[in-house]
Amino acid sequence: MLVAHIESKTGPDVPLAVDYFWSVPGKDLFDVRCSPELTIGQAAESWDNLARQRTGNGDSTLVYNSVWLADVLRATRPLTSRTRRTIHL
């Protein structure tokens, strides 16, 4: 459903302002008393995970879907920034 909505707004190609980003593991995200161990995330990979939901081949856990959607939304920030990559539905 989320993928279909985004596709209806952008067409089959979704412009990304960024693709790779710093990712903070969920257990460390809200613990401001310690420095988290950062990992690298990729918006295109998060989008692929969401797109697999359309075919029933992905993890249907709502928590994961929410994290992946947040990754994609951050990467598609307003078009005032330069688009560096486009992902295809």
Sequence and secondary structure as in RCSB ss.txt:
>XXXX:A:sequence
MLVAHIESKTGPDVPLAVDYFWSVPGKDLFDVRCSPELTIGQAAESWDNLARQRTGNGDSTLVYNSVWLADVLRA
TRPLTSRTRRTIHL
>XXXX:A:secstr
 HHHHHHHHH SEEEES SEEEE  GGGTT TTS    EEEEHHHHHHHHHHHHHT S   HHHHHHHHHHHHHH
T  TTS   EEEE 
